[in-house]
Structures are given as structure tokens and as C-alpha cells.
Amino acid sequence: DAGVIQSPRHEVTEMGQEVTLRCKPISGHDYLFWYRQTMMRGLELLIYFNNNVPIDDSGMPEDRFSAKMPNASFSTLKIQPSEPRDSAVYFCASSLGLGTDTQYFGPGTRLTVL
Amino acid sequence: AQSVTQLGSHVSVSEGALVLLRCNYSSSVPPYLFWYVQYPNQGLQLLLKYTSAATLVKGINGFEAEFKKSETSFHLTKPSAHMSDAAEYFCAVSNGGSYIPTFGRGTSLIVHP
């Protein structure tokens, strides 16, 4: 398997623009997670899905952030409008289950909002 | 509730020296514990995990960790550091089958020649 795939790897945009990050989880994994990593706040869980259904979005910072999972092989994280404080590395991860199951992380998308 | 504390945001060792990265957890039930490693410009990958079997867990690249319930600790060790071990290390705890892991803030391991 190719692992978790994220695109783009790098995104530079201007404040106010819409940003869409994409993720393809490992086939057969029932759970998908979106994380944000910054120096100040470390690794933060934004939202996770089970069988394409959002389960907990309490980590989404504000209404400018939205996530969808239209099918088992694709998810998006959208920021509209983007702000400089959204600059971070965004990771997608997937797993078979919870508890003891390993999370497999993608390479991340480094977002810079000017 | 579950939480994890990693003592020391940075640890610096010489090549060939012992590596010790500290992790203490808080959990209301017997926990599952994980160590992940993040190399520069990459995502996290699993080093090892404790799932209530043997208390001494061996992982990849010569790392191991010991679960100590009395100390609520799960410290990561490696007898001899290698330059390629330089990375960010994350400890994580899960309360059970229906819980997602909670990650610590991470410890950056610096290895000097």
C-alpha cells in the first residue's frame, strides 16, 4: 500500500483566499483524522471520521474550517477565508480502529498564509 | 480522562550515548501507550506500543520502552544513539477501545557527533 497520501505538500496563499487540503487514507481503514501541528500548540486533533461520518469536530478552531469525507478513499479540509494564523503543517492520518490501533500519518501539507 | 506529559522539549546526547526520553501519563483506566517518531519533513510513524501484554516493549531501530504502573511512566530508551535518531518523538495514551490517543507535546532529540 502507498500509505496515506496528502496533497499538496506545500501551499502558499494570501490572506482571505480559500484553501483546500486533500487526503487519501489507507484502503480498508475505517477512521480518518485531521491534525494541525504548530510550534506553539504542538499536535492538535481537528476532527475525525468513522466510516466517512464526522464523529468529533470539537478541535476545529472556528467556522472558517470545514472537513468532508464524501467516500472511503477521500477527505478534504477547507479553510475559507484563510488567515496568517492558520499557517501550520496539516496532517491526515488513518487507522483500522481506535484504542490499540496504530495511526498511519501522511507526509503533511505545509500551509503558509501571507 | 487521559493525558500525557513529556518532560523536556529538547534532549541532547552524543552519538553512542544512552537515549532516555521521558513520558508520564494520566489515565482513569489501564492505558494503552504509544511512542511515535517524526523525522524532518515527514509524518509521524509508530515506534512501539504497549497494549497490556509485556511491560517491556521493543520497537523499531533499537528503541524500547517500559510500562511502569506505579510510576505512571512509559519512558523510551535506546542504549546507543545514532545520528539518524535525530527526530521529534511523541508519546501518546489511549484509555481503551473507544478512545483516540492523546499526544504529548513532543521531545526533540538532538544527536551530536
HADDOCK unambig.tbl for C-alpha pairs under 7 A between the chains (distance, minus, plus):
assign (segid A and resid 42 and name CA) (segid B and resid 105 and name CA) 5.37 0.50 0.50
assign (segid A and resid 43 and name CA) (segid B and resid 105 and name CA) 6.87 0.50 0.50
assign (segid A and resid 98 and name CA) (segid B and resid 97 and name CA) 5.60 0.50 0.50
assign (segid A and resid 98 and name CA) (segid B and resid 98 and name CA) 5.74 0.50 0.50
assign (segid A and resid 98 and name CA) (segid B and resid 99 and name CA) 5.86 0.50 0.50
assign (segid A and resid 98 and name CA) (segid B and resid 100 and name CA) 5.57 0.50 0.50
assign (segid A and resid 99 and name CA) (segid B and resid 94 and name CA) 5.87 0.50 0.50
assign (segid A and resid 99 and name CA) (segid B and resid 95 and name CA) 6.98 0.50 0.50
assign (segid A and resid 99 and name CA) (segid B and resid 96 and name CA) 4.72 0.50 0.50
assign (segid A and resid 99 and name CA) (segid B and resid 97 and name CA) 3.87 0.50 0.50
assign (segid A and resid 99 and name CA) (segid B and resid 98 and name CA) 5.83 0.50 0.50
assign (segid A and resid 99 and name CA) (segid B and resid 99 and name CA) 5.42 0.50 0.50
assign (segid A and resid 99 and name CA) (segid B and resid 100 and name CA) 6.21 0.50 0.50
assign (segid A and resid 100 and name CA) (segid B and resid 32 and name CA) 6.26 0.50 0.50
assign (segid A and resid 100 and name CA) (segid B and resid 51 and name CA) 6.37 0.50 0.50
assign (segid A and resid 100 and name CA) (segid B and resid 97 and name CA) 6.82 0.50 0.50
assign (segid A and resid 102 and name CA) (segid B and resid 46 and name CA) 6.95 0.50 0.50
assign (segid A and resid 104 and name CA) (segid B and resid 45 and name CA) 6.56 0.50 0.50
assign (segid A and resid 105 and name CA) (segid B and resid 43 and name CA) 5.30 0.50 0.50
assign (segid A and resid 105 and name CA) (segid B and resid 44 and name CA) 5.63 0.50 0.50
assign (segid A and resid 105 and name CA) (segid B and resid 45 and name CA) 6.67 0.50 0.50
assign (segid A and resid 106 and name CA) (segid B and resid 43 and name CA) 5.43 0.50 0.50
assign (segid A and resid 107 and name CA) (segid B and resid 42 and name CA) 4.82 0.50 0.50
assign (segid A and resid 107 and name CA) (segid B and resid 43 and name CA) 4.45 0.50 0.50
assign (segid A and resid 108 and name CA) (segid B and resid 42 and name CA) 6.91 0.50 0.50
assign (segid A and resid 108 and name CA) (segid B and resid 43 and name CA) 6.10 0.50 0.50
